[in-house]
């Protein structure tokens, strides 16, 4: 009886061992199968990553195809277009948001033996959908898509992306191997030395839209001194969680980096009595785009719209004083008394960074009033 029990125990042990080995082999088989299948997919979107967060209104799309199997390739981008920014719509129009779907379509001209196709696209705040549609030589249609989110540092509606979106960065040694087949992924800039021909920068080919799409360019971006000036790979106090996630990560807050070039401004501002909160926090990119902008001083929005994004009470409840007719003092819609070539706005009376006068005024209160009300 004892021998029989020992025999059965041995059989069960062997079966357990065989089952474990079989399970491991099946696991390895699935793993090998995935390794075999994934690289051989006829179409895949390499960049951007699905459900990634973006901070610039342009993105680089990289598509990989099997040129032996694909005969037609097109891309469609879908995004929501707001007639105005949501905050502006509530404040200035007092109407419900009018949302409409919009899309852009791109057709790629395929070349023999070319496996990678790149395209820079425009983004809109919020959810952006990128669809790639390919037609195979045997008549099949393959669809791939990624969903990404353009966040805003100032607009409340887009400041905090939904939890399903994550900060995922492309520039790692592993990811760059894909691009290195066609592009030189090394940093070829010299610190403090501008390119005579900016197209020679290794960053330019993929990221040229950052500076070419707008009139006003920040000097480091305009001269393509990217990795030696701002994108140093170092994090700051507010984004330590992202340390090591990208070769070209940048520090948050940016103030200390900005003051390396704008040293005289810091010395000037430190001696002022009153300070604007974003300046104290070193959050320069709250108001300024560090690359380029359609607005002077690289502002994210025209000055009046930028200020009232945070100070909306000055629009909803009026500003300064009310006339005997119940109208508030105007803050726009008239010529600027200090500069007749521009329109009246918040910066007509207030300093945006620091001031020696109450309420961040340019001059003492009575002097400002006398600019218009001389009687």
C-alpha positions as CSV (number, residue, x, y, z in Angstrom):
1,X,0.0,0.0,0.0
2,X,2.8,2.3,0.9
3,X,4.6,1.6,-2.4
4,X,1.4,2.3,-4.3
5,X,1.0,5.7,-2.6
6,X,4.6,6.6,-3.3
7,X,4.1,5.6,-6.9
8,X,0.9,7.8,-7.3
9,X,2.7,10.7,-5.6
10,X,5.5,10.4,-8.1
11,X,3.1,10.3,-11.0
12,X,1.3,13.4,-9.7
13,X,4.6,15.3,-9.2
14,X,5.7,14.4,-12.7
15,X,2.4,15.6,-14.1
16,X,2.7,18.9,-12.2
17,X,6.2,19.4,-13.5
18,X,5.1,18.6,-17.0
19,X,2.1,21.0,-16.7
20,X,4.4,23.7,-15.4
21,X,6.9,23.2,-18.3
22,X,4.0,23.0,-20.8
23,X,2.6,26.3,-19.4
24,X,6.0,28.0,-19.6
25,X,6.4,26.7,-23.2
26,X,3.0,28.0,-24.1
27,X,3.8,31.3,-22.5
28,X,7.1,31.4,-24.5
29,X,5.2,30.4,-27.6
30,X,2.8,33.3,-27.2
31,X,5.6,35.7,-26.5
32,X,7.5,34.4,-29.6
33,X,4.3,34.7,-31.6
34,X,3.9,38.3,-30.5
35,X,7.5,39.1,-31.3
36,X,7.0,37.6,-34.7
37,X,3.6,39.3,-35.5
38,X,4.1,42.8,-34.2
39,X,7.1,43.8,-36.3
40,X,5.4,42.3,-39.4
41,X,2.1,44.2,-39.1
42,X,1.6,45.9,-42.5
43,X,0.8,49.3,-40.9
44,X,1.4,50.7,-37.4
45,X,1.6,54.2,-35.9
46,X,5.0,54.6,-34.3
47,X,4.4,58.1,-32.9
48,X,2.5,59.7,-31.2
49,X,1.7,57.1,-28.5
50,X,-2.0,56.3,-27.8
51,X,-3.5,58.3,-25.0
52,X,-0.5,60.6,-24.6
53,X,-0.6,64.2,-23.4
54,X,0.8,67.0,-25.6
55,X,1.6,70.6,-24.7
56,X,2.2,72.1,-28.1
57,X,-0.5,72.6,-30.8
58,X,1.5,70.6,-33.3
59,X,2.6,66.9,-33.3
60,X,4.8,64.7,-35.4
61,X,3.2,61.5,-36.7
62,X,5.4,58.6,-37.8
63,X,3.8,55.7,-39.7
64,X,5.5,52.4,-40.5
65,X,4.3,50.3,-43.4
66,X,5.3,47.1,-45.3
67,X,5.9,48.6,-48.8
68,X,5.5,45.1,-50.3
69,X,1.9,44.9,-49.0
70,X,0.6,48.4,-49.0
71,X,-0.4,50.3,-52.1
72,X,-2.3,53.3,-50.6
73,X,-1.9,55.2,-47.4
74,X,-3.9,58.1,-46.0
75,X,-4.3,59.8,-42.6
76,X,-7.3,61.7,-41.1
77,X,-7.1,63.8,-38.0
78,X,-10.3,64.6,-36.1
79,X,-10.6,67.2,-33.4
80,X,-13.2,69.4,-31.8
81,X,-13.3,73.0,-32.9
82,X,-14.7,75.7,-30.6
83,X,-15.7,79.0,-32.1
84,X,-14.0,80.5,-29.0
85,X,-12.1,79.1,-26.1
86,X,-14.7,77.7,-23.6
87,X,-13.9,80.3,-21.0
88,X,-14.1,83.1,-23.5
89,X,-17.4,81.8,-24.8
90,X,-18.9,81.9,-21.3
91,X,-17.5,85.3,-20.5
92,X,-18.0,87.2,-23.7
93,X,-20.8,85.5,-25.5
94,X,-22.8,84.1,-22.6
95,X,-24.0,81.2,-24.8
96,X,-23.6,77.5,-24.7
97,X,-20.6,76.1,-26.3
98,X,-21.0,75.4,-30.0
99,X,-19.0,72.3,-30.8
100,X,-18.5,71.0,-34.2
101,X,-16.4,68.1,-35.5
102,X,-13.7,68.9,-37.9
103,X,-11.1,66.9,-39.7
104,X,-8.1,67.1,-42.0
105,X,-7.1,64.5,-44.6
106,X,-3.6,63.7,-45.9
107,X,-2.7,61.3,-48.7
108,X,0.9,59.9,-48.8
109,X,2.7,59.3,-52.0
110,X,4.2,55.9,-51.5
111,X,7.7,55.0,-52.8
112,X,9.2,51.6,-53.4
113,X,11.0,50.2,-50.4
114,X,10.2,53.2,-48.2
115,X,8.8,51.9,-44.8
116,X,8.4,55.1,-42.8
117,X,6.3,58.2,-43.5
118,X,6.3,61.3,-41.3
119,X,3.9,64.2,-41.1
120,X,3.5,67.2,-38.8
121,X,-0.1,68.0,-37.9
122,X,-2.0,70.7,-36.0
123,X,-3.8,69.9,-32.8
124,X,-6.7,71.5,-31.0
125,X,-7.2,71.7,-27.3
126,X,-8.7,68.6,-25.8
127,X,-9.1,65.2,-27.6
128,X,-7.5,64.7,-31.0
129,X,-8.0,61.5,-33.0
130,X,-5.5,60.4,-35.6
131,X,-6.7,57.7,-38.0
132,X,-4.5,55.9,-40.5
133,X,-6.2,54.0,-43.3
134,X,-4.2,51.7,-45.6
135,X,-5.2,49.6,-48.6
136,X,-3.3,46.4,-49.2
137,X,-2.3,45.2,-52.7
138,X,-4.8,42.3,-52.3
139,X,-7.7,44.7,-51.7
140,X,-8.0,44.7,-47.9
141,X,-8.4,47.9,-45.8
142,X,-6.5,48.3,-42.6
143,X,-7.3,51.0,-40.0
144,X,-5.2,52.1,-37.1
145,X,-5.8,55.0,-34.8
146,X,-4.4,56.8,-31.7
147,X,-6.1,59.3,-29.4
148,X,-4.0,62.1,-27.9
149,X,-4.8,65.1,-25.7
150,X,-3.6,68.7,-26.1
151,X,-3.5,70.3,-22.6
152,X,-3.4,74.0,-21.8
153,X,-1.5,75.6,-18.8
154,X,-4.1,78.3,-18.5
155,X,-7.5,77.2,-19.8
156,X,-9.4,75.4,-17.0
157,X,-11.3,73.2,-19.4
158,X,-8.1,71.7,-20.7
159,X,-5.7,72.2,-17.8
160,X,-6.3,68.7,-16.3
161,X,-6.6,65.9,-18.9
162,X,-8.9,62.9,-18.0
163,X,-7.1,60.1,-16.2
164,X,-6.8,57.9,-19.2
165,X,-4.3,60.2,-20.8
166,X,-0.7,59.9,-19.6
167,X,2.6,61.8,-20.0
168,X,4.5,59.6,-22.5
169,X,7.6,60.8,-24.2
170,X,9.2,59.7,-27.4
171,X,12.9,60.6,-27.0
172,X,14.4,57.6,-25.3
173,X,17.4,55.6,-26.6
174,X,15.0,52.7,-27.4
175,X,12.5,54.7,-29.4
176,X,15.0,56.7,-31.3
177,X,16.4,53.6,-32.8
178,X,13.4,53.5,-35.1
179,X,14.1,57.0,-36.5
180,X,17.9,56.5,-36.6
181,X,17.5,54.5,-39.8
182,X,16.7,57.8,-41.6
183,X,17.6,60.6,-39.2
184,X,20.7,61.6,-37.2
185,X,19.3,61.5,-33.7
186,X,22.4,63.1,-32.1
187,X,22.5,66.6,-30.7
188,X,24.6,68.7,-33.2
189,X,24.3,72.1,-31.6
190,X,27.0,74.0,-29.7
191,X,25.9,75.9,-26.6
192,X,25.4,79.5,-27.2
193,X,26.2,79.3,-30.9
194,X,23.3,79.8,-33.3
195,X,23.1,77.8,-36.6
196,X,24.0,79.8,-39.7
197,X,21.4,77.6,-41.4
198,X,18.8,76.4,-38.9
199,X,17.8,73.6,-41.3
200,X,21.1,71.9,-40.4
201,X,19.9,71.3,-36.9
202,X,19.0,67.7,-36.3
203,X,15.9,68.8,-34.4
204,X,14.6,70.9,-37.3
205,X,13.3,68.2,-39.7
206,X,10.7,66.9,-37.3
207,X,10.0,70.0,-35.2
208,X,10.2,72.8,-37.7
209,X,6.5,73.7,-37.1
210,X,7.3,74.8,-33.6
211,X,8.9,78.0,-35.0
212,X,7.8,78.3,-38.6
213,X,4.0,78.4,-37.9
214,X,4.0,81.7,-36.0
215,X,5.4,85.2,-36.4
216,X,7.1,85.7,-33.1
217,X,9.9,83.3,-32.1
218,X,11.7,82.9,-28.8
219,X,15.4,83.3,-29.5
220,X,16.6,79.8,-28.3
221,X,13.9,78.2,-30.4
222,X,14.5,80.4,-33.4
223,X,18.2,79.5,-33.4
224,X,17.4,75.8,-32.6
225,X,19.5,75.8,-29.4
226,X,17.2,73.2,-27.9
227,X,19.1,70.6,-25.9
228,X,21.8,73.0,-24.7
229,X,19.4,75.7,-23.5
230,X,16.1,74.4,-22.3
231,X,15.6,70.6,-23.1
232,X,18.5,69.6,-20.9
233,X,17.1,66.3,-19.7
234,X,16.8,67.7,-16.2
235,X,13.6,68.0,-14.2
236,X,12.7,70.6,-11.6
237,X,10.8,70.8,-8.3
238,X,7.4,70.3,-9.9
239,X,8.1,67.4,-12.3
240,X,10.6,65.2,-10.4
241,X,8.2,62.3,-11.2
242,X,9.3,62.5,-14.9
243,X,13.0,62.2,-14.2
244,X,14.6,59.9,-16.8
245,X,11.4,59.6,-18.9
246,X,12.9,61.5,-21.8
247,X,16.4,62.6,-23.0
248,X,15.0,66.1,-23.6
249,X,12.8,66.6,-20.6
250,X,12.7,70.2,-19.2
251,X,12.5,71.5,-15.7
252,X,9.3,72.7,-14.0
253,X,9.1,75.5,-13.0
254,X,11.1,77.1,-15.8
255,X,12.0,80.3,-14.0
256,X,15.6,79.4,-13.0
257,X,16.3,78.4,-16.6
258,X,14.7,81.6,-18.0
259,X,16.8,83.8,-15.6
260,X,20.0,82.3,-17.0
261,X,19.4,84.5,-20.1
262,X,17.2,87.1,-18.5
263,X,19.4,87.8,-15.6
264,X,18.9,91.6,-15.7
265,X,15.1,91.1,-15.4
266,X,15.4,89.2,-12.2
267,X,17.7,91.8,-10.7
268,X,15.2,94.5,-11.7
269,X,12.1,92.6,-10.5
270,X,13.6,91.5,-7.2
271,X,13.9,95.1,-6.2
272,X,10.2,95.8,-6.8
273,X,7.6,95.9,-4.0
274,X,4.8,93.9,-5.6
275,X,5.1,90.7,-7.6
276,X,2.7,88.8,-9.8
277,X,2.1,85.3,-8.5
278,X,3.1,83.3,-11.7
279,X,6.4,85.3,-11.6
280,X,7.1,84.5,-8.0
281,X,6.4,80.8,-8.7
282,X,8.7,80.8,-11.7
283,X,5.9,79.6,-14.0
284,X,6.9,81.7,-17.0
285,X,5.1,79.3,-19.5
286,X,1.8,80.2,-17.9
287,X,1.7,83.3,-20.0
288,X,4.5,82.8,-22.5
289,X,5.0,80.0,-25.1
290,X,8.7,79.1,-24.9
291,X,8.8,78.3,-28.7
292,X,6.7,80.7,-30.7
293,X,3.4,82.6,-30.8
294,X,1.2,84.8,-33.0
295,X,1.3,87.4,-30.2
296,X,4.1,89.7,-29.2
297,X,6.3,88.6,-26.3
298,X,5.3,85.0,-27.1
299,X,2.1,85.4,-25.2
300,X,-0.2,82.4,-25.3
301,X,-3.2,84.7,-26.0
302,X,-3.6,88.5,-26.7
303,X,-2.9,90.3,-23.5
304,X,-6.5,91.2,-22.5
305,X,-7.8,87.6,-23.2
306,X,-4.7,86.2,-21.4
307,X,-5.3,88.2,-18.2
308,X,-9.0,87.7,-18.0
309,X,-8.5,83.9,-18.3
310,X,-7.5,84.1,-14.6
311,X,-9.1,87.4,-13.6
312,X,-12.5,86.8,-15.1
313,X,-14.2,88.7,-12.3
314,X,-12.9,91.9,-13.9
315,X,-15.2,91.1,-16.9
316,X,-18.2,89.6,-15.1
317,X,-18.4,92.1,-12.3
318,X,-16.7,95.1,-13.9
319,X,-13.5,96.9,-13.1
320,X,-12.2,99.9,-11.2
321,X,-15.4,102.0,-11.0
322,X,-18.9,102.2,-12.3
323,X,-20.4,105.3,-13.9
324,X,-23.7,106.9,-12.9
325,X,-25.2,104.8,-15.7
326,X,-24.0,101.6,-14.1
327,X,-21.4,100.9,-16.7
328,X,-17.9,99.6,-15.5
329,X,-14.7,101.3,-16.6
330,X,-13.7,99.9,-20.0
331,X,-10.8,97.6,-20.2
332,X,-10.8,97.1,-24.0
333,X,-12.4,98.6,-27.1
334,X,-10.6,101.9,-27.0
335,X,-7.2,103.3,-27.9
336,X,-4.4,102.8,-25.4
337,X,-3.7,106.3,-23.9
338,X,0.0,105.4,-23.4
339,X,0.3,104.0,-26.9
340,X,-2.3,105.1,-29.4
341,X,-1.1,102.5,-31.9
342,X,-2.5,99.7,-29.8
343,X,-5.8,98.9,-28.2
344,X,-6.6,99.5,-24.5
345,X,-6.0,96.3,-22.5
346,X,-4.9,95.3,-19.0
347,X,-1.2,96.1,-19.7
348,X,-2.2,99.7,-20.4
349,X,-2.4,100.3,-16.7
350,X,-0.8,97.2,-15.0
351,X,2.7,95.7,-15.0
352,X,2.5,92.0,-15.8
353,X,5.5,91.0,-13.7
354,X,6.4,93.4,-10.9
355,X,5.6,96.9,-9.7
356,X,6.4,99.5,-7.1
357,X,2.8,100.6,-7.0
358,X,-0.4,99.1,-5.5
359,X,-2.4,96.7,-7.7
360,X,0.7,96.2,-10.0
361,X,0.0,99.6,-11.6
362,X,2.4,101.2,-14.1
363,X,2.2,104.6,-12.3
364,X,0.5,105.9,-9.2
365,X,-3.2,105.7,-9.4
366,X,-4.0,109.4,-9.9
367,X,-1.3,109.7,-12.7
368,X,-2.9,106.9,-14.6
369,X,-6.4,108.5,-14.4
370,X,-5.0,111.8,-15.6
371,X,-3.8,110.2,-18.8
372,X,-7.4,110.2,-20.0
373,X,-9.3,112.3,-17.5
374,X,-7.3,115.5,-17.5
375,X,-10.2,117.8,-16.5
